[in-house]
Each structure stands twice: as C-alpha cells, then as structure tokens.
Amino acid sequence: MYYLALFENTLDFFLKGGVFMGLLVICSFVGITVILLRFFALRRGFVIPRLIERAIASYEPGESVQQIRRLVAGDESALGRIVGVAVRPANRTKADATEVVQTRARREISGLESGLFILEIVVGISPLLGLLGAVTGLVRVFSNIGSGVTSTSDLKGIASGIGEALSTTIVGLAIAIVALVFYSYFSRRVEGLAVEMESLVTDLIEKLFQPAGTKVSVHESDALEETEESDTFAAKTLPKEKRLKQATS
C-alpha cells in the first residue's frame, strides 16, 4: 500500500504540472536514450580494438602491410576505418597518406560526437520549459484569485497552486543538470579517444614511409641533437678567429 500511494503521489505530481511537465518528461526520455547509446558507442574496445592497436605497435618499417590490411578489412571501428585508408596502395607518399587520414579522421570524430548535440539541446531547453511552466502556473493562480475563484484568505489553496507551478522548474533544472554532466563526460571521452587514435595512426604512417634499417634509436637521436646544439652554441659564442682556428685544425 505504501508503494502504491507513493506511485500515486508521483503520478499526481507530474499530472498537475500540465503540458510543460509532459514536454519535460519527453526531454528526459530523449536524454536517457542518448546517454545509453553513447555509453555503448564510446566504449574504448569498440572505438580502438585491441588487435589493431597491437598490430600497429608490432609493425616494423619495411614489413608488408598485408596483415594490417586483412585485419582492418570490414572492421566497423573508428580506428579500423582510419587505418584502412592509411594503408591503401594508392598512398604513394607520406603527404598523401596524411591527407586522406585527416579527412577520414574528421568524419569518424563527427560520428563519435553524433547525438551529443541532442544532449546540448536538452540542457538548454529544459530549464526554459520549467520556467515557462512555473510562470504559466503562477499566472493561473493569480488569475483565480483575481476572478474570485480562489479566496485571498485561502492560503492553503494559494500555496498549493504556487507549489504546483514551481514543480516544473524543479524537474527542468534536474533534467538539465544530469544532461550537462553526461554531455561534458562524453565530450571529454571523445577528445581522449581522438588523441589516442591520432597517436596510433601517426606512428603507423611514420613506420610505413620509413625505409627498412634506417631507424634511429632514441639515444642516437638525443646524441645528435646535443651535438647540433653544442655546435650552434659554439658558433654564437666563440670569436671569429677561434672559430677559424678550430675549423682549420
């Protein structure tokens, strides 16, 4: 009986909210649907499959890309489609591969962000619908008072009417807060996945167009940079005579 009474009170709360409460209920259902779909679509394993990630990490310059092509053939993940255009035989140069990858990446990122604009709309209109419902409710309350339907001495009836009017504001703000939280979370999620995919694909392109056997180790690269920096510093600080003497010796 307690739960039945609670359900009836909740149902009565929404019914007394009027038309604008119904619109807010629709907004809440739309927001919940988008949130559930985005949770499913933005799973890391769904966007960045572990097999493709491992294949990129284990690929060495000069090796055949047939294994990667077979791996991404028919793959429906965002990373799989981007890698698929990166390893096409038509990419003769690094610039060509980079251009097609950037074009495809923008399309995939747009797909990952699909539905987020709906949450943004829900965030914007829910408080406004709640405020509009509250204003129309207050107008109805004071109209009843002015027309004599509600007596000015009936404080209980007036307070009840004002409470029902403000109920839409409460619901509208609650929906907007929840939608805003998930919108911010999904936006950061898409940004993080985009950075990971960019790092993986950039690494793959560097390996694809790097000749076999010319890989420079990290220590050798640091040593070359230190040598160049020291030569530049000496050229700027030593007098001209000393630089000529060092060059001839």
Residue, then its C-alpha position, 0 to 999 in steps of 0.5 A: m500500500y505504501y508503494l502504491a500511494l507513493f506511485e500515486n503521489t508521483l503520478d499526481f505530481f507530474l499530472k498537475g504540472g500540465v503540458f510543460m511537465g509532459l514536454l519535460v518528461i519527453c526531454s528526459f526520455v530523449g536524454i536517457t536514450v542518448i546517454l545509453l547509446r553513447f555509453f555503448a558507442l564510446r566504449r574504448g574496445f569498440v572505438i580502438p580494438r585491441l588487435i589493431e592497436r597491437a598490430i600497429a605497435s608490432y609493425e616494423p618499417g619495411e614489413s608488408v602491410q598485408q596483415i594490417r590490411r586483412l585485419v582492418a578489412g570490414d572492421e566497423s571501428a573508428l580506428g579500423r576505418i582510419v587505418g584502412v585508408a592509411v594503408r591503401p596502395a594508392n598512398r604513394t607518399k607520406a603527404d598523401a597518406t596524411e591527407v586522406v587520414q585527416t579527412r577520414a579522421r574528421r568524419e569518424i570524430s563527427g560520428l563519435e560526437s553524433g547525438l551529443f548535440i541532442l544532449e546540448i539541446v536538452v540542457g538548454i531547453s529544459p530549464l526554459l520549459g520549467l520556467l515557462g511552466a512555473v510562470t504559466g502556473l503562477v499566472r493561473v493562480f493569480s488569475n483565480i484569485g483575481s476572478g474570485v475563484t480562489s479566496t485571498s484568505d485561502l492560503k492553503g489553496i494559494a500555496s498549493g497552486i504556487g507549489e504546483a507551478l514551481s514543480t516544473t522548474i524543479v524537474g527542468l533544472a534536474i533534467a538539465i543538470v544530469a544532461l550537462v554532466f553526461y554531455s561534458y563526460f562524453s565530450r571529454r571521452v571523445e577528445g581522449l579517444a581522438v588523441e589516442m587514435e591520432s597517436l596510433v595512426t601517426d606512428l603507423i604512417e611514420k613506420l610505413f614511409q620509413p625505409a627498412g634499417t634506417k631507424v634511429s634509436v632514441h639515444e642516437s637521436d638525443a646524441l645528435e641533437e646535443t651535438e647540433e646544439s653544442d655546435t650552434f652554441a659554439a658558433k654564437t659564442l666563440p670569436k671569429e678567429k677561434r672559430l677559424k682556428q678550430a675549423t682549420s685544425 
